[in-house]
């Protein structure tokens, strides 16, 4: 026994797209956050550097040389302003030719000094805290001697850190909002991208077991090879199915012809035979021929129904006229079996529906044949055509000898027959043909038991 093919589904295309787009959105969000945060840090630092530069400019403006001595009037208002910003602390040191003049003597700096046009800014560690500083040197001439005056001012970064924290928090919220929006856009994009594949899938998934039409849905160019391969497979399958149906039809025709000859010769021999034992054998042969002929006929009908299901030829037709003509054709058969076949209709002959006439006639013919075969002798077989708001209903009612023993669900299976059918010619294909034909014309077929030992088969057709 061949094991069935097991498919191991991986991550769906939609989820893969969503994952990839989500990762891209996350990377972009983090990059934008870091870039914006860096810009903010640079802007805050530039603002602090501007304040420090203004302070050092104020100090330089207050430096004078009197009688060869450097005089300095410190601008305490500027220092007060710097210290008031976020309650930052200010440290400074002013020296002349490396000789301490004023400020904080232990606040030392051994780095490079700039000038007024290009001050040197940087960070320095002092008292266990990081300070932002500006350092310049200014050359003064006293008694025609150059005097090197160095100035360094440092400010703590409490206010700048608090500003950066607030802006970073707001930026983080904006980044999260951007990330959520990007994920939503990624989800919508993935759905839009996968939509043609979903349409292609539904076009194939919604087909019935006998729908072998080629796939005609619009597909992206990436799915075109798959659609072409699927259409090629359908074409090969249809060809194999047609060959099988043709073989069944030809086999049925070739079987019926010699069977007719065998039956005729057996009936002729039965009339001439006087031996009771031979006559019994001949009757058995004739009965077997009838059974075989009936099976061949229904196999032919089944092959025809399968072929028409694949290629239906729909046309406007009158149910009243079609059903009435079939009832008329079965009237001689009903008379031979002492049955009263009646037809009633409340539907006008002008009312028509669009469906395949051959499939409808195959279904009705098998229903009438079954109703006449299994009806009680000298009983009625009623065929009624009625209409509801949305459907036409063709009901065929007959009276049987043992209605309680009937199992409607079992009767619809192929080659299954009810009880007490040993002496009735049949193959068990009739109702299965009706079921397949009804499905092909979008009709519903049901069998139910009604009172007084009657069985009612109903074919309900959409208007």
C-alpha positions in Angstrom: 0.0 0.0 0.0 1.4 3.4 -1.0 1.6 5.9 1.8 -0.2 9.2 1.1 1.9 12.2 0.4 2.3 14.3 3.5 2.7 18.0 3.1 4.8 19.9 5.6 3.6 23.4 5.4 6.1 26.0 6.3 5.7 29.7 7.0 3.1 31.2 4.8 4.0 33.8 2.2 1.9 36.4 4.0 3.7 35.8 7.3 7.0 35.8 5.6 6.3 39.2 4.0 4.9 40.5 7.2 8.0 39.3 9.1 10.4 40.8 6.5 8.6 44.1 6.4 8.3 44.2 10.2 12.0 43.6 10.6 12.7 46.4 8.0 10.3 48.7 9.8 12.0 47.9 13.1 15.5 48.6 11.8 14.3 51.9 10.2 12.6 52.9 13.4 15.7 52.2 15.5 17.9 54.0 13.0 15.7 57.0 12.9 15.6 57.1 16.7 19.3 56.9 17.0 19.9 59.5 14.3 17.3 61.9 15.7 18.8 61.4 19.2 22.2 62.2 17.9 21.0 65.3 16.2 19.3 66.4 19.5 22.5 65.8 21.5 24.5 67.8 19.0 21.9 70.6 19.1 21.8 70.7 22.9 25.6 70.6 23.1 25.9 73.4 20.5 23.5 75.5 22.6 25.6 75.0 25.7 28.8 75.7 23.8 27.2 79.0 22.6 26.5 80.0 26.2 30.0 79.2 27.3 31.4 81.1 24.3 29.4 84.1 25.2 30.6 83.9 28.8 34.3 83.7 27.8 33.7 86.6 25.4 32.3 88.7 28.3 35.4 87.9 30.4 37.7 88.9 27.6 35.8 92.2 27.2 36.4 93.0 30.8 40.2 92.5 30.7 42.4 95.7 30.7 46.1 96.5 31.2 46.8 99.4 33.5 50.4 100.5 34.2 51.7 97.1 32.9 49.3 95.2 35.2 46.5 93.0 34.0 43.2 94.1 35.4 40.1 91.9 35.3 36.5 92.8 36.2 34.6 89.4 36.3 31.1 89.6 34.8 29.3 87.9 37.6 25.9 88.5 35.9 27.1 86.1 33.1 28.1 83.5 35.6 24.8 83.9 37.4 23.0 83.3 34.2 24.9 80.2 33.4 24.4 78.8 36.9 20.7 79.6 36.8 20.2 77.3 33.7 19.0 74.1 35.3 20.8 75.0 38.5 24.1 74.0 36.9 27.4 74.6 38.6 30.1 76.9 37.1 33.8 76.5 37.6 36.5 78.8 36.0 40.2 79.4 36.1 42.2 82.4 34.7 46.0 82.3 34.6 48.7 84.7 33.3 51.7 83.0 31.8 50.6 79.8 33.7 50.4 81.8 36.9 47.1 81.5 38.7 45.1 84.7 38.8 41.6 83.9 39.9 39.0 81.2 40.0 39.4 77.7 41.3 43.1 76.9 41.6 42.7 73.1 41.7 40.6 73.3 38.5 43.4 72.4 36.1 43.5 71.9 32.4 46.5 70.6 30.4 44.9 70.5 27.0 45.0 72.7 24.0 43.7 76.3 24.1 41.9 78.0 21.4 41.4 81.7 20.7 38.4 84.0 20.5 37.7 83.1 16.9 38.1 79.3 17.4 37.6 78.4 21.1 38.3 74.8 22.2 35.2 73.0 23.6 35.2 69.6 25.3 34.3 67.5 28.3 36.4 67.3 31.5 36.1 65.3 34.7 36.1 67.3 37.8 34.9 66.4 41.3 33.6 63.1 40.0 31.3 64.8 37.5 31.5 65.5 33.8 31.6 69.2 32.8 31.4 71.0 29.5 34.2 73.5 29.1 35.5 76.2 26.8 39.2 77.1 26.8 40.9 80.0 25.1 44.1 81.9 25.4 44.5 85.7 24.8 47.8 87.5 24.1 48.1 90.9 25.8 51.0 93.4 25.6 52.2 95.0 28.8 55.2 97.3 28.4 55.7 95.9 24.9 56.0 92.4 26.4 53.5 89.8 25.4 51.4 88.3 28.3 49.7 85.0 27.7 46.3 85.0 29.4 44.5 81.6 29.6 40.8 81.3 30.5 38.8 78.1 31.0 35.1 78.0 32.0 33.3 74.7 32.8 29.6 74.2 33.3 27.8 71.0 34.6 25.4 69.2 32.3 22.3 68.7 34.5 20.0 70.9 32.5 21.3 69.5 29.2 20.8 65.9 30.4 17.2 66.6 31.6 16.4 68.3 28.2 17.9 65.3 26.3 15.9 62.9 28.5 12.6 64.6 27.9 13.2 64.9 24.2 14.4 61.3 24.0 11.3 60.1 25.8 9.0 62.0 23.4 11.1 60.8 20.5 10.7 57.2 21.8 6.9 57.6 21.8 7.0 59.0 18.3 9.3 56.1 17.2 6.9 53.5 18.7 4.0 55.2 16.9 5.9 55.1 13.7 6.8 51.5 14.2 3.1 50.5 14.8 2.0 52.4 11.8 4.8 50.8 9.7 3.7 47.3 10.9 0.1 48.1 10.0 1.2 49.3 6.6 3.3 46.1 6.3 0.3 44.0 7.2 -1.9 45.8 4.6 0.9 45.5 2.0 1.3 41.8 2.7 -2.5 41.3 2.3 -2.5 43.3 -0.9 0.4 41.3 -2.2 -1.1 38.0 -1.4 -4.6 38.8 -2.6 -3.9 37.6 -6.2 -2.7 34.3 -4.7 -5.8 34.1 -2.6 -8.0 34.7 -5.6 -6.1 32.0 -7.5 -6.5 29.6 -4.5 -10.2 30.2 -4.1 -10.8 29.7 -7.9 -9.3 26.3 -7.5 -10.6 25.5 -4.0 -14.3 26.3 -4.8 -14.5 23.9 -7.7 -16.5 20.7 -7.4 -15.0 17.2 -7.9 -16.1 17.2 -11.5 -15.2 20.8 -12.5 -12.3 20.4 -14.9 -12.4 23.9 -16.4 -9.0 25.5 -17.0 -7.9 28.1 -14.5 -8.8 31.5 -16.0 -8.2 33.8 -13.0 -5.8 36.7 -13.4 -2.6 35.8 -11.7 0.7 37.7 -11.2 3.4 36.9 -13.7 5.3 35.0 -10.9 2.3 32.5 -10.6 1.9 32.2 -14.4 4.1 29.0 -14.6 2.1 27.4 -11.8 -1.2 28.3 -13.5 0.0 26.9 -16.8 1.3 23.7 -15.2 -2.1 23.3 -13.4 -4.0 23.9 -16.7 -1.7 21.3 -18.4 -2.5 18.8 -15.7 -6.2 19.5 -16.0 -6.0 19.0 -19.8 -4.2 15.7 -19.4 -6.7 14.5 -16.7 -9.7 15.5 -18.9 -8.1 13.6 -21.8 -7.7 10.5 -19.6 -11.3 10.9 -18.3 -12.7 11.2 -21.9 -10.8 8.1 -22.9 -12.3 6.2 -20.0 -15.8 7.5 -20.7 -15.5 6.6 -24.3 -14.3 3.1 -23.4 -17.2 2.6 -21.1 -19.7 3.8 -23.7 -18.3 1.7 -26.4 -18.1 -1.3 -24.1 -21.7 -0.8 -23.2 -22.7 -0.6 -26.8 -20.7 -3.7 -27.8 -22.1 -5.7 -24.9 -25.8 -4.8 -25.6 -25.7 -6.0 -29.2 -24.6 -9.7 -28.5 -26.8 -9.7 -25.4 -29.8 -8.9 -27.6 -28.9 -11.8 -29.8 -28.5 -14.1 -26.8 -31.9 -13.1 -25.4 -33.7 -13.5 -28.7 -32.2 -17.0 -29.2 -32.9 -18.0 -25.6 -36.6 -16.9 -25.9 -36.9 -18.8 -29.2 -35.4 -21.9 -27.5 -37.7 -21.5 -24.6 -40.7 -21.5 -26.8 -39.5 -24.7 -28.5 -38.3 -26.5 -25.5 -40.6 -29.1 -23.8 -38.2 -30.2 -21.0 -39.0 -28.4 -17.7 -35.4 -28.4 -16.6 -34.2 -26.9 -19.9 -36.9 -24.3 -19.7 -35.8 -23.3 -16.2 -32.2 -22.9 -17.4 -33.4 -20.8 -20.3 -35.4 -18.6 -18.1 -32.3 -18.0 -15.9 -30.3 -17.1 -19.0 -32.9 -14.6 -20.1 -33.1 -13.1 -16.7 -29.3 -12.8 -16.5 -29.3 -11.2 -20.0 -31.8 -8.7 -18.8 -29.7 -7.8 -15.8 -26.6 -7.5 -17.9 -28.4 -5.4 -20.5 -29.8 -3.2 -17.8 -26.4 -2.7 -16.2 -24.8 -1.9 -19.6 -27.6 0.7 -20.3 -27.1 2.4 -17.0 -23.3 2.3 -17.4 -23.8 4.1 -20.7 -26.1 6.6 -19.0 -23.6 7.1 -16.2 -20.8 7.8 -18.7 -23.0 10.2 -20.6 -23.8 12.1 -17.4 -20.2 12.3 -16.4 -19.3 13.7 -19.8 -22.1 16.3 -19.8 -21.1 17.3 -16.2 -17.7 18.3 -17.6 -19.2 20.0 -20.7 -22.8 21.2 -19.9 -24.9 22.6 -22.7 -27.3 25.0 -21.0 -30.4 26.3 -22.7 -33.8 27.7 -21.8 -36.3 25.0 -21.5 -39.8 24.5 -20.0 -39.9 22.1 -17.1 -43.6 21.5 -17.6 -43.1 20.4 -21.2 -40.0 18.3 -20.5 -41.6 16.5 -17.5 -44.8 16.0 -19.4 -43.0 14.5 -22.4 -41.1 12.0 -20.3 -44.3 11.0 -18.4 -45.9 10.3 -21.8 -43.0 8.2 -22.9 -43.4 6.0 -19.7 -47.1 5.6 -20.1 -46.9 2.3 -22.1 -44.5 0.8 -19.5 -46.9 1.8 -16.7 -49.8 0.2 -18.5 -47.9 -3.1 -18.9 -47.4 -3.1 -15.1 -51.0 -2.2 -14.3 -49.9 1.2 -12.9 -51.7 4.5 -13.2 -49.1 7.1 -14.1 -50.4 10.6 -13.5 -48.8 14.0 -14.1 -50.0 17.3 -12.6 -48.5 20.8 -12.8 -49.2 24.3 -11.6 -46.4 25.7 -13.7 -47.0 27.4 -17.0 -45.3 26.1 -20.1 -44.0 29.5 -20.7 -41.9 29.5 -17.5 -38.4 28.4 -18.4 -35.1 27.7 -16.6 -31.5 27.7 -17.9 -30.0 24.2 -17.6 -28.7 21.1 -19.5 -31.7 19.2 -20.9 -29.8 16.0 -21.2 -28.8 15.9 -17.6 -32.4 16.8 -16.5 -33.9 14.1 -18.7 -31.4 11.5 -17.4 -32.3 12.3 -13.8 -36.1 12.2 -14.4 -35.9 9.1 -16.6 -34.1 7.2 -13.8 -36.5 8.4 -11.2 -39.5 7.4 -13.3 -38.0 4.0 -14.1 -37.3 3.3 -10.4 -40.8 4.5 -9.4 -42.5 2.2 -11.9 -40.2 -0.8 -11.1 -40.8 -0.8 -7.4 -44.4 0.4 -7.2 -47.1 -2.0 -5.9 -49.2 -3.6 -8.7 -52.4 -1.7 -9.6 -51.3 1.4 -7.7 -50.7 5.0 -8.7 -47.5 6.8 -9.5 -47.9 10.5 -9.3 -45.6 13.1 -10.9 -46.2 16.7 -9.8 -44.5 19.9 -10.8 -44.8 22.9 -8.4 -43.1 26.2 -7.9 -42.1 28.0 -4.7 -40.7 31.5 -4.5 -37.2 30.4 -5.4 -37.4 26.8 -6.7 -39.2 24.4 -9.0 -40.0 21.0 -7.4 -40.6 17.8 -9.3 -42.0 15.2 -6.9 -42.5 11.5 -8.0 -44.6 9.5 -5.5 -45.2 5.7 -5.6 -46.5 3.1 -3.2 -44.2 0.3 -2.2 -44.8 -2.9 -0.3 -42.3 -2.4 2.5 -41.5 1.3 2.9 -40.2 1.0 6.5 -37.3 -1.2 5.3 -36.0 1.4 2.9 -32.8 3.4 3.7 -32.7 6.5 1.5 -29.0 7.3 2.3 -28.0 3.8 1.3 -30.0 3.9 -1.9 -28.0 6.9 -3.2 -24.7 4.9 -3.2 -23.5 3.3 -6.4 -24.4 -0.4 -6.9 -26.6 -0.4 -3.8 -30.2 -1.6 -3.9 -33.0 -1.9 -1.4 -34.5 -5.0 0.1 -36.9 -7.3 -1.8 -35.4 -6.5 -5.2 -34.2 -10.0 -6.1 -36.7 -10.4 -8.9 -36.5 -6.9 -10.2 -33.9 -6.1 -12.9 -31.5 -3.3 -11.8 -27.9 -2.4 -11.3 -28.0 0.0 -8.4 -26.8 2.9 -10.5 -30.0 4.7 -11.1 -30.2 6.9 -8.0 -26.5 7.6 -8.1 -26.9 8.9 -11.7 -29.8 11.1 -10.4 -27.6 12.5 -7.6 -24.7 13.4 -10.0 -27.0 14.9 -12.6 -28.9 16.9 -9.9 -25.6 18.3 -8.6 -24.5 19.3 -12.1 -27.7 21.3 -12.7 -27.5 22.9 -9.3 -30.5 21.0 -8.0 -31.3 19.2 -4.7 -32.4 15.6 -4.7 -34.0 14.0 -1.7 -36.0 10.8 -0.9 -38.5 10.7 2.0 -41.1 8.4 3.3 -44.7 9.7 3.6 -47.8 8.2 5.1 -49.8 5.2 3.7 -46.6 3.4 2.6 -45.6 5.9 -0.1 -42.1 7.0 -1.1 -41.6 10.5 -2.6 -38.5 11.4 -4.6 -38.1 15.2 -5.0 -35.9 17.1 -7.4 -35.7 20.7 -6.4 -34.3 23.1 -9.1 -33.4 26.7 -8.6 -35.4 29.2 -10.6 
